[in-house]
Amino acid sequence: MIRFTLNGRETTVDLDQATPVLWVLRDTLGLTGTKFGCGVAQCGACMIHLDGKPTHACVLPLSEVAGRRVVTIEGLSQSGLHPVQQAWADVDVPQCGYCQSGQIMSAAALIAASPKPTDAEIDAAMSGNICRCGTYPRIRAAIHRAAGSR
């Protein structure tokens, strides 16, 4: 049995401790906002927050979340109006949208750590996320908007 806090709620699962958290979230707990992209922590579609830090859920074994706080895109904001989510809509960031939950989770962690990030900080923080549609200029603009810095 693994106990952890998921989106503010105590959660217990009884699964193989080596199971990637991505599959626990999607297949066991029904939280499908976190996406499978590459399975090797290169694309960022599976990004969650683990104790406030962006983490690739596709390679994170369940054993690593015991006693810790996990936040998914579903738990970022109950209303869906986290400043990053609102900025994403205002700037019209998504094209296909597949990578967006991972992008938003990385951006939200960045703003929490650095409330007024520079372009260089944004580039570094977002380097673990790939957008195959190439919406990077809009992603950067949305992060600045969410941070209130532009």
Residue pairs with C-beta under 8 A, 6 or more apart in sequence:
1 12
1 13
1 14
2 12
2 13
2 14
2 15
2 17
2 62
2 63
2 65
2 66
3 10
3 11
3 12
3 66
3 67
4 10
4 11
4 65
4 66
4 67
4 68
4 69
4 70
5 11
5 68
5 69
5 70
6 29
6 31
6 70
6 71
6 72
6 75
7 31
7 70
7 71
7 72
7 74
7 75
8 75
11 29
13 24
13 28
13 29
13 62
15 24
15 28
15 62
16 62
17 61
17 62
17 63
18 61
18 62
18 63
19 61
19 62
20 57
20 58
20 59
20 60
20 61
20 62
21 48
21 57
21 60
21 61
21 62
21 64
21 65
21 70
22 34
22 36
22 46
22 57
22 58
22 60
24 62
25 31
25 34
25 48
25 57
25 72
26 32
26 34
26 36
31 72
31 74
33 72
33 73
33 74
33 101
34 45
34 46
34 47
34 48
34 57
34 72
34 73
34 101
34 102
35 45
35 46
35 98
35 99
35 101
35 102
36 45
36 46
36 58
37 43
37 44
37 45
37 46
37 58
37 98
37 99
37 102
37 130
38 45
38 58
39 58
39 59
40 58
40 59
41 56
41 58
41 59
41 128
42 130
43 99
43 102
43 129
43 130
44 56
44 99
44 102
44 103
44 106
44 128
44 129
44 130
45 98
45 99
45 101
45 102
45 129
46 56
46 57
46 58
46 102
47 54
47 55
47 56
47 57
47 101
47 102
47 103
47 105
47 106
47 128
47 129
48 54
48 55
48 57
48 60
48 70
48 71
48 72
48 105
49 55
49 69
49 70
49 71
49 105
49 108
49 109
50 60
50 64
50 65
50 68
50 69
50 70
51 68
51 69
52 69
52 71
52 109
52 112
53 109
54 105
54 106
54 109
54 110
54 125
54 128
56 128
71 105
72 101
72 105
73 101
73 104
73 105
76 82
76 84
76 85
76 104
76 105
76 108
77 85
82 104
82 108
83 111
83 146
83 147
84 104
84 107
84 108
84 111
84 142
84 143
84 146
85 104
86 146
87 93
87 142
87 143
87 145
87 146
88 94
88 100
88 103
88 104
88 142
90 142
90 145
91 138
91 141
91 142
91 145
92 138
93 100
93 103
93 135
93 138
93 139
93 142
94 100
94 135
95 131
95 133
95 134
95 135
96 132
96 133
98 132
99 129
99 130
99 131
99 132
99 133
102 129
103 126
103 129
103 131
103 139
106 125
106 126
106 128
106 129
107 125
107 126
107 139
107 142
107 143
107 146
109 125
110 117
110 121
110 122
110 125
110 126
110 143
111 117
111 143
111 146
111 147
114 121
114 125
115 147
116 147
116 148
116 149
117 125
117 143
117 144
117 147
117 149
119 140
122 140
122 143
122 144
123 140
126 136
126 139
126 140
126 143
131 139
141 150
144 150
